[in-house]
């Protein structure tokens, strides 16, 4: 029997997206190309040769998408701003037309009673900055702060929730260590430098906001809780290394002013001794933390798995998504409580949570059932409520994603949306998960306890 569930008045019920994954028209109205525009043009790097050139055509169809959000009863929407739309060269000249688009989007959201949450960086670095070293160039903290300031000055009166970075771990692990994501580097010396400059840029953008902004700013990280596969010393040590690398590498400097000690062990001579003043910049007071949660990892020691010497153990009775991620709602509750206990119970938003399950390219005319996604959504919302009952200061939940979209190096092969997109026609169709989410929102969560 499920106990009574109810979320408080003022709780944010939202969906999340990112610019390159949904907007399309990446060079429209004076925008500059990003590293993803370049990456998708290199043969063999993205499945089926897909790109975000059209994606969900949100750049031209945003008004209709806002109406769909309103239809679902959302009171919040998290999106990202494309740096290259605002500054085509990544620094210097501001492209007013790029900011105009986001102003129109924000105004449409507010008119629909939907609170915007804007993320300044969701992986689409301007290509012109990549030519200058990108996240390996120490000057990028100042470039990012200048870009952030231009956006704050234009939109802060209407946007009250800002996030500096989305998932810096993915930027560096995928983009600089393993090469699966833009800019496609594979270099153990570069990855720590990119990570550190991302955190310096985060700190600089927060500092810039305090000089200009009047509302709230935070950092969005992806956390994958690590559970040892056994009680062996080797498995426990591997679990700690994996946790330090993926989960503590960014929250510790942002909230505690230092990196986890395991980072030196993991990278050895490739891990620099950072100057103390850098941490004074990085550790800026934050108004909230955004948590992106998808799955967990049961971790074992693995001599062949460089650099962590740790690998995940598949669970025989578990449900797995199309991306190979285990469905494990308890991990969300555990992660929220871990943040509460380790970092002093900061205000939290679940800024992404969702799953990819198979949906056909064309949706049936009478709607699209997606029972696995419905089950995922309901169980993770219950897990969220449990963490609130445990004392976590959770202020909102954003499902990933509003729309099926361009899933980075996987192209359009994996669908995360609660709204189906027929990419050949751009037709939007509500899935059962969208209808379920709308009913949960309308009941303020009470439906989850029935």
KOLGU-958871 format. One record per residue (C-alpha): x, y, z. Coordinates in pm, 1 decimal. Layout:
# KOLGU-958871
         X         Y         Z
         X         Y         Z
...
//
This chain:
# KOLGU-958871
         X         Y         Z
       0.0       0.0       0.0
     141.6     338.2    -102.3
     139.7     612.7     161.3
     -13.3     951.9      92.7
     188.3    1173.2    -140.2
     152.6    1545.4    -195.5
     401.8    1805.8    -313.8
     383.0    2158.3    -171.5
     234.3    2464.3    -333.2
     506.0    2643.2    -527.9
     681.1    2320.5    -626.9
     810.2    2348.8    -982.4
     682.2    2091.0   -1229.4
     883.3    2117.0   -1547.7
    1053.2    1959.2   -1844.1
    1406.6    2018.4   -1968.9
    1576.6    2050.0   -2307.5
    1899.8    2190.3   -2449.7
    1966.6    2427.4   -2737.1
    2160.9    2212.1   -2982.0
    1938.8    1910.3   -2920.0
    1611.0    2077.9   -3016.9
    1651.3    2419.6   -3178.7
    1781.6    2348.4   -3527.6
    1883.3    2644.4   -3745.8
    2224.4    2658.8   -3572.9
    2358.5    2936.8   -3799.9
    2038.4    3140.4   -3830.4
    2029.5    3516.6   -3777.3
    2403.2    3563.0   -3744.2
    2482.7    3277.4   -3505.2
    2830.3    3127.3   -3509.3
    2897.8    2753.0   -3542.5
    2958.0    2540.1   -3235.0
    3185.4    2244.4   -3178.0
    2882.0    2021.7   -3232.1
    2816.2    2180.4   -3570.4
    3172.7    2083.3   -3657.3
    3166.4    1741.0   -3487.5
    2853.4    1625.7   -3671.5
    3022.1    1702.6   -4002.9
    3305.2    1459.7   -3938.0
    3210.2    1122.3   -4091.1
    3168.6     834.5   -3848.9
    3136.1    1034.2   -3527.3
    2754.9    1047.4   -3503.6
    2522.8     755.5   -3568.4
    2361.3     761.3   -3913.5
    2536.2    1090.1   -3990.6
    2268.1    1277.9   -3795.6
    2306.5    1639.0   -3682.7
    2119.8    1913.9   -3503.1
    2076.9    2120.4   -3819.8
    1698.9    2076.5   -3795.8
    1648.3    1865.1   -3481.1
    1300.3    1957.0   -3348.4
    1294.9    2287.7   -3538.3
    1221.2    2455.7   -3205.0
    1388.8    2775.9   -3323.6
    1090.1    2826.8   -3553.2
     828.9    2623.5   -3364.9
     889.4    2740.2   -3007.7
     546.5    2903.3   -2977.1
     370.7    2574.4   -3046.2
     600.9    2394.0   -2805.3
     515.7    2643.4   -2531.5
     146.4    2573.6   -2594.2
     215.7    2203.6   -2544.6
     387.9    2281.1   -2213.6
      85.6    2483.5   -2110.5
    -144.3    2197.7   -2213.6
      47.4    1964.8   -1981.2
      16.4    2206.8   -1691.0
     388.7    2273.7   -1656.2
     476.5    2571.5   -1438.8
     848.8    2562.4   -1524.8
    1071.7    2492.5   -1824.6
    1447.3    2445.8   -1829.5
    1629.6    2528.8   -2152.3
    1982.4    2625.1   -2250.2
    2115.7    2925.8   -2434.8
    2348.5    2868.8   -2729.7
    2665.9    3068.0   -2662.3
    2728.8    3107.1   -3036.0
    2388.0    3265.5   -3093.2
    2474.4    3537.4   -2843.0
    2843.0    3576.0   -2932.7
    2917.1    3423.3   -3274.6
    3293.6    3429.4   -3211.3
    3246.6    3329.6   -2847.3
    3377.3    3664.4   -2722.9
    3355.0    4029.1   -2813.1
    3066.0    4120.6   -3040.1
    2714.8    4046.6   -2912.8
    2460.7    3929.6   -3170.0
    2136.7    4104.3   -3073.9
    1930.5    3876.6   -3298.3
    2042.9    3573.1   -3099.9
    1932.5    3729.3   -2773.7
    1607.2    3833.9   -2940.7
    1515.5    3467.9   -2989.5
    1560.9    3385.6   -2621.3
    1371.4    3698.0   -2523.5
    1077.0    3584.7   -2738.8
    1093.9    3238.1   -2585.0
    1104.8    3372.3   -2229.3
     818.1    3612.7   -2294.3
     609.4    3328.5   -2439.1
     678.8    3115.6   -2133.4
     584.5    3390.1   -1891.4
     264.5    3464.8   -2082.1
     177.0    3095.1   -2044.7
     242.6    3101.6   -1669.6
     563.2    2899.5   -1702.5
     877.6    2995.8   -1509.2
    1197.1    2978.4   -1717.3
    1517.5    2822.0   -1588.4
    1806.8    2908.6   -1820.7
    2131.8    2713.9   -1848.9
    2424.1    2909.4   -1990.4
    2631.6    2616.5   -2116.4
    2500.8    2282.1   -2239.3
    2802.9    2161.1   -2437.7
    2781.5    2381.0   -2751.5
    3109.1    2573.6   -2725.5
    3157.0    2824.7   -3009.6
    3391.8    2674.2   -3268.9
    3589.7    2999.1   -3276.3
    3682.9    2945.4   -2911.3
    3772.6    2583.4   -2973.9
    4020.1    2716.2   -3230.3
    4176.2    2913.3   -2943.5
    4205.1    2604.6   -2723.2
    3850.9    2592.6   -2589.8
    3831.0    2462.7   -2234.8
    4208.9    2415.7   -2233.0
    4268.5    2791.7   -2253.1
    4276.6    2960.4   -1909.8
    4125.6    3275.9   -2061.5
    3797.6    3092.4   -2113.0
    3678.7    3178.4   -1762.1
    3677.8    3546.5   -1857.0
    3519.2    3476.0   -2196.4
    3242.1    3278.9   -2030.1
    3180.8    3550.2   -1770.6
    3153.4    3812.2   -2047.1
    2902.9    3596.8   -2236.5
    2706.9    3529.3   -1916.9
    2696.2    3900.0   -1836.1
    2553.2    3981.9   -2178.0
    2275.0    3729.9   -2121.4
    2207.5    3841.9   -1763.8
    2178.4    4203.9   -1870.9
    1915.9    4116.0   -2130.2
    1708.5    3852.8   -1949.5
    1758.7    3867.3   -1571.8
    1447.0    4076.7   -1518.7
    1240.4    3783.7   -1645.8
    1454.4    3475.1   -1578.5
    1483.0    3411.5   -1205.6
    1664.1    3077.0   -1209.1
    2002.9    3047.8   -1378.9
    2244.8    2756.5   -1410.2
    2602.6    2814.8   -1520.3
    2703.0    2471.8   -1653.8
    2524.3    2150.5   -1738.5
    2710.6    1832.5   -1647.3
    3075.7    1940.3   -1665.3
    3172.7    1575.2   -1611.2
    3024.6    1479.0   -1948.6
    3203.5    1768.7   -2119.4
    3542.6    1646.0   -2003.0
    3496.5    1269.3   -1991.0
    3330.4    1253.6   -2332.2
    3500.5    1547.1   -2498.0
    3857.0    1539.7   -2366.9
    3931.6    1194.5   -2221.4
    3745.3     938.5   -2434.0
    3663.7    1140.1   -2746.0
    3304.2    1021.3   -2792.2
    3165.2    1375.8   -2775.7
    3271.9    1710.7   -2917.7
    3546.4    1824.5   -2950.4
    3654.3    1460.4   -2969.2
    3987.6    1467.3   -2784.6
    4144.4    1163.9   -2614.7
    4410.8    1293.0   -2378.5
    4456.3    1221.7   -2007.7
    4653.7    1543.6   -1961.9
    4382.9    1756.3   -2121.3
    4085.8    1619.1   -1925.7
    4189.7    1759.3   -1583.3
    4269.8    2097.8   -1738.7
    3932.4    2115.0   -1912.5
    3756.1    2019.5   -1588.4
    3936.7    2285.1   -1390.7
    3871.8    2559.3   -1644.1
    3503.7    2464.0   -1654.7
    3488.4    2513.3   -1279.4
    3677.5    2842.1   -1299.8
    3431.1    2955.2   -1566.8
    3144.1    2851.4   -1342.5
    3285.4    3058.5   -1057.6
    3344.8    3357.5   -1283.3
    2987.1    3342.1   -1414.0
    2845.8    3326.2   -1061.3
    3063.5    3619.5    -958.9
    2939.9    3814.5   -1261.1
    2582.3    3735.8   -1165.6
    2627.1    3875.3    -816.2
    2732.6    4204.9    -973.9
    2434.6    4219.5   -1212.1
    2162.7    3971.9   -1119.8
    1884.2    3994.1    -867.8
    1762.0    3635.3    -848.6
    1921.2    3289.1    -817.5
    2210.6    3105.7    -978.9
    2337.8    2750.5    -938.6
    2528.5    2461.6   -1094.4
    2385.1    2150.4   -1264.2
    2569.6    1820.2   -1222.1
    2492.9    1462.3   -1316.7
    2530.8    1217.9   -1030.7
    2544.6     840.7   -1072.0
    2555.2     677.1    -727.8
    2811.7     400.5    -697.7
    2744.6      82.9    -500.0
    3021.6    -175.5    -446.0
    2958.7    -509.8    -614.1
    3094.3    -691.3    -308.1
    3244.0    -629.2      34.1
    3595.7    -684.3     -98.5
    3853.9    -414.9     -34.5
    3925.0    -391.5    -407.5
    3560.5    -336.0    -503.7
    3510.9     -78.2    -230.2
    3822.5     113.0    -338.1
    3710.8     102.5    -702.0
    3371.9     237.4    -596.9
    3535.4     528.3    -415.7
    3748.3     614.2    -719.1
    3446.1     605.8    -948.1
    3247.4     820.2    -705.5
    3526.4    1076.7    -677.2
    3569.7    1098.9   -1054.1
    3204.6    1126.1   -1151.7
    3023.7    1264.2    -848.6
    3260.2    1456.9    -622.2
    3498.2    1603.9    -881.0
    3268.4    1903.4    -939.4
    3056.9    1937.7    -625.8
    3355.2    1925.4    -389.5
    3538.8    2226.1    -537.8
    3213.2    2418.5    -584.9
    3086.5    2358.2    -231.1
    3394.6    2257.3     -29.3
    3676.8    2442.0    -203.3
    3895.6    2147.1    -303.5
    3905.5    1839.9    -524.7
    3863.4    1486.6    -387.5
    4204.8    1340.0    -295.6
    4137.9    1041.0    -522.9
    4176.1    1261.2    -832.4
    4554.7    1266.0    -794.6
    4553.9     887.5    -761.7
    4338.1     849.5   -1073.5
    4534.3    1080.9   -1303.6
    4880.8    1059.9   -1150.2
    5128.6    1294.5   -1317.4
    4850.0    1429.5   -1540.9
    4677.9    1590.0   -1240.5
    4824.6    1938.9   -1180.7
    4873.8    2116.0    -850.3
    4618.2    2394.1    -883.5
    4682.7    2740.1    -734.7
    4489.0    2813.9    -417.0
    4339.7    3133.9    -558.3
    4157.1    2930.6    -822.5
    3943.0    2774.0    -551.5
    3853.2    3117.1    -418.6
    3701.4    3181.7    -760.6
    3540.3    2839.1    -795.6
    3378.4    2827.0    -451.4
    3121.3    3100.9    -499.1
    2807.7    3093.6    -281.7
    2529.7    2918.3    -474.3
    2154.3    2948.9    -446.2
    2083.4    2591.1    -551.9
    2223.6    2271.7    -698.8
    2063.4    2109.6   -1001.8
    2075.9    1729.5   -1001.7
    2054.1    1523.8   -1320.0
    1982.3    1162.1   -1227.9
    1932.5     872.1   -1466.4
    2080.3     552.3   -1322.5
    2321.3     393.0   -1076.0
    2634.4     180.6   -1108.5
    2714.0    -137.2    -918.2
    3092.1    -118.0    -930.7
    3372.5    -372.0    -921.2
    3749.1    -352.0    -952.4
    3864.4    -408.5   -1309.8
    4235.0    -415.3   -1399.3
    4156.0    -340.6   -1764.8
    3930.5     -36.5   -1711.6
    4164.9     263.8   -1726.7
    4178.8     518.0   -1564.9
    3951.2     420.6   -1275.3
    4016.9      47.2   -1280.1
    3647.2      13.0   -1210.2
    3358.5    -113.9   -1418.7
    2983.5    -157.6   -1381.8
    2826.1    -496.4   -1311.4
    2501.7    -569.3   -1493.5
    2217.5    -668.3   -1261.2
    2040.2    -983.2   -1383.4
    1686.7    -902.0   -1262.4
    1689.5    -531.8   -1347.8
    1514.1    -335.7   -1621.4
    1748.1    -152.5   -1858.5
    1674.2     134.7   -2095.2
    1762.6     161.7   -2463.4
    2085.8     335.0   -2361.2
    2180.0      42.7   -2135.5
    2106.1     225.6   -1810.7
    1952.5      37.6   -1519.8
    1618.3     166.8   -1392.9
    1682.5     218.2   -1021.0
    1457.9     477.7    -850.3
    1607.4     415.8    -505.7
    1929.7     562.3    -640.9
    1757.8     899.3    -677.7
    1647.9     898.8    -313.7
    1994.4     787.5    -205.9
    2163.0    1059.4    -413.2
    1939.8    1337.3    -282.9
    2008.2    1228.9      74.4
    2381.6    1202.1       2.3
    2385.1    1563.6    -117.1
    2188.3    1669.3     191.1
    2427.8    1494.5     427.0
    2756.9    1578.5     253.0
    2691.8    1936.8     147.7
    2465.1    2077.6     416.8
    2121.2    2036.6     258.3
    2140.1    2295.1     -21.6
    1823.1    2386.2    -212.0
    1784.3    2129.1    -489.8
    1611.9    2099.5    -822.5
    1599.6    1769.5   -1007.4
    1695.6    1930.5   -1335.9
    1689.4    1613.9   -1549.3
    1534.9    1271.3   -1496.8
    1410.2    1040.4   -1767.6
    1477.5     737.9   -1981.1
    1505.5     622.5   -2341.3
    1272.5     340.2   -2439.2
    1178.6     230.5   -2788.0
     920.1     443.6   -2967.0
     840.2     409.0   -3339.0
     952.3     681.9   -3581.9
     586.6     763.1   -3660.7
     332.5     783.4   -3379.4
     -14.1     626.8   -3416.1
    -292.5     876.9   -3478.1
    -466.0     787.3   -3151.1
    -158.6     849.8   -2933.3
     152.6     662.1   -2831.3
     161.2     430.2   -2528.7
     499.4     415.1   -2352.6
     432.4     210.0   -2037.5
     797.9     168.1   -1941.4
     849.8     545.0   -1939.7
     526.7     594.5   -1742.5
     653.2     346.2   -1483.9
     995.0     516.2   -1474.4
     837.3     858.9   -1425.2
     601.3     750.6   -1149.9
     863.8     559.5    -953.9
    1118.1     841.5    -969.8
     861.1    1097.7    -861.0
     780.7     875.4    -563.4
    1154.2     853.2    -493.4
    1168.8    1233.2    -503.7
     884.2    1259.2    -255.5
    1058.1    1012.0     -24.0
    1371.6    1227.7     -24.0
    1160.0    1531.7      62.6
    1012.6    1335.3     352.0
    1368.8    1254.6     460.3
    1439.6    1626.9     486.1
    1589.8    1716.6     147.6
    1511.9    2070.3      31.2
    1380.2    1976.0    -314.8
    1203.7    2261.8    -489.1
    1124.2    2126.0    -834.0
    1138.2    1838.2   -1080.6
    1217.3    1861.2   -1452.1
    1151.0    1555.9   -1668.3
    1400.5    1482.8   -1943.8
    1287.1    1552.0   -2194.7
     997.6    1754.9   -2327.0
    1062.6    1633.1   -2682.6
    1238.3    1348.1   -2854.3
    1557.3    1512.4   -2976.9
    1912.0    1484.6   -3108.7
    2088.6    1256.4   -2861.3
    2446.7    1367.2   -2930.2
    2667.2    1093.6   -3079.0
    2365.7     859.5   -3084.4
    2187.9    1089.6   -3328.8
    1811.8    1039.1   -3336.0
    1832.4     669.4   -3248.9
    1729.8     710.6   -2882.3
    1412.2     885.4   -2770.4
    1381.8    1044.9   -2426.2
    1081.6    1270.6   -2486.6
     742.8    1255.3   -2321.4
     626.4    1411.7   -2648.3
     698.6    1213.5   -2965.1
     854.4    1394.8   -3259.4
     821.4    1260.9   -3612.8
    1147.8    1403.0   -3744.2
    1034.1    1372.6   -4106.3
     728.4    1594.5   -4054.8
     800.3    1761.8   -3716.6
     459.8    1645.1   -3592.0
     434.4    1636.4   -3212.5
     227.7    1363.5   -3040.1
     171.3    1327.7   -2667.3
     291.4     995.6   -2530.5
     117.6     825.3   -2239.7
     399.2     952.7   -2017.8
     307.2    1312.6   -2102.5
     -55.6    1249.5   -2011.7
      48.7    1074.9   -1691.5
     277.6    1364.0   -1597.6
      -4.0    1612.2   -1662.6
    -232.2    1415.5   -1429.6
      35.7    1402.5   -1159.2
      86.5    1778.3   -1186.7
    -287.3    1848.9   -1173.6
    -313.3    1642.5    -853.9
      -1.1    1806.0    -702.8
     142.8    1455.7    -683.3
    -148.4    1298.6    -496.5
    -213.3    1065.1    -789.1
     117.4     892.0    -710.3
     -18.9     772.5    -376.5
    -332.7     614.6    -515.2
//
